[in-house]
């Protein structure tokens, strides 16, 4: 059973069937897909030094644009301590460079949240809640966050957090998944956003 099926419980079966296939990992241990991001926004220009630093850690990046080719690989694996993990590899193919946005997720059953470590090596930690909408779409939101400094993890005050909202659904008319990822901050506004569609390479 995947960590997403565990966190959603009975809600999982209210997901659109193709989203169940995507997040269930019943027969395969990975999900691979290719598509196009209609729009990528990278936040204010004065964040450029941080974005370049983050880009080297496969996290945020300064590039932006429209109709950017994209691929995603979600791979289920077992961590050193025996817990189930899902590695997220997202690559955006800009005209002059490729950028990655990677993460590693695990399940905290006691807190009923998914632990999300962003970047490689990790720069940020975020607790995620998962919810299925009445339409069968998936909605993911961030909660507590920490900055990761090697073995140290320091809590981030709410006013400085990057609040994450992910919306994902399956569009039967296009036979494609649609996704929107939005990261905002109360003081700055939009830090990062992408939205687009992709089709599975596996089913």
N, C-alpha and C positions, 0 to 999 in steps of 0.2 A: 504493500500500500504506500502511495506517495505521501509526502509530508502535507501536500495541499489537500488531498482527500481526507487526511486525518484532521487537519485544522478546520475544514468546512463541515465535517460530519454529515448529517442528513442533508444539509444545504447543497452538498456536492451534486446530488441527483437532480437538483433544480437547474443546474447549469445547462446551457445548450449542449447537445450531444457532442459536437465537435470540440467544445471546450473541455468536456469530460475526457475525451481522448487525449487532448493536449496536456492536461494536468494530472491525468490518472496514472500514467506510466504502467499500465497493466501488462502489456506484452513486450514492450521495449523499454530500455533504460535511458533513452534520449529522445529529444524532439528537435528536428532540424527544419528550418524554413527560410525562404528568401522572399524579399518584397521591396517595397519602396516607401520611404517616409515622405509624405506630401510636404511636410514642413519641419524644420529643425531650428529652434531658437536657442541661443546660447547665453542670454543675459547681457547686462551692461558691459561696455567696453573696458571700464576700469577694473573689471575682474580678470582681465587677460593674464596677468602674471600667475594668479592662482589657477586659472583654467589650464595654462600650459604645464604647470606643475602637476595638476590632477591628470592631464592627458598622458603623462609619462607613467602614471600609476593605473592606467586603463579605467579612468573614472570620467569626470566631466571634461569638456574640451571647448575651445573658442570658436570652432567652425560653425557655420549656419547656412541654411539654404533650403531650396525646394526640390522635390523629386530626387531624393538621394537614395541610391541603391543600398540595400540593407540585408544582412543575414543574422540569424539567431540560432544558437544551439543551447538547449537545456539538457544537461546530462546528470542523471541520478547516480550517486556514488556513495561509498561508505567512508566516513572520516576515520582518522587515527584512533578515536575513542569508541568506534563502533556505531556512531549515530549516522542516520541517513542525511545526506546532503544533496542539494541540487546546485550545480554550477551553471551560471548564466554567462554566456558569451554573446555579446552583441557587437557587430561591426558595421560601421557606416562608411560607405565608399564615396568620399568627396573627390572632386576633380584632381586635386593636387596631393591628397594624402588619404590614408585610411585611419579611422579613429575607433577605439574600442570603449565599451562601457560594460564592465564585467562585475559579477557579484557572486557570493556564495551564501546560500540560504540553508538554515536548519530549523528544526521545530522545537519550541519550548512548550511541552504539553501542560505544565503546571500553570503557566501564564496565558496559555492559549494564544500565543503569538508566533509569528515566524521571525527568526533572527536573520537579519540581512547585513552581511559585511560587504561593503562597496569598495571596488578598486582592487588592484593586485600589485604589490601588497596592500592590504586594506587601509583605507583612509578614514572611512566613516562606518559607524554601526547604526542601524535603525531597526526598531521593532515595528512589525507590520501586522495589520489586521486584515482579514479577508472576509468578504461578504458577497453573496449572490443577490442580484436585484430581482425584482418581480418579472423582468423580461428575460431572465436567465443569463444576464451578463455578469462579468466578474469585476468587482470593485476592491481595490487595495489602497489602504491609507497608512501613513506612518504615524508612529506614536513617539515614544522616548528615543532620543538619539545621543550618540557619543562620538567624539573624535578619537581615532585610534592612533596612538603613538607607540609603535612597537608593542611591547607587552602591556602598556598602560592604556586605559580607556577612560576618558574624562567626559562627564555629562555636559551637554550643550544646553544653555538656557533657551527657553522657548523663543525669545525674540531673535535669536541667532540661528535657529534651526532651518533646515531646508525641508519644508513640508511636502511630502510626496503624495500624489494622487494618481493612481493607475486605473484606467478603464479599458476593458477588453471584451470584445464580443465576436461572434462569427456571423458574417453577412452571407446568407445563402445565395442571394442574387449574384454575388461576385465569386462565390466559393472561396472566400478569403477571410482571414482574421483581421479585425480592425483593432488598433491599439492607440491609446493616448497616454503619455507619461508627462506629468507636469510637476515641476519642483519650484515652489515659491517660498519667499521669505517675507515676514510681516513688514520689514523695513525697506527691503530692496525691490520686492515684486518678483517677477519671473526670473528664476536663476537658470532654468533649463527646461526645454519642452521638445518632445517630438510626437508626431502623430502620422499614422499611415496604415498600410495594410501589407499582409504577407500570406503566402500559401505554403502549406506543409510539404516537405520533401518526402515525408514518410507515409502519408495516407491521404 
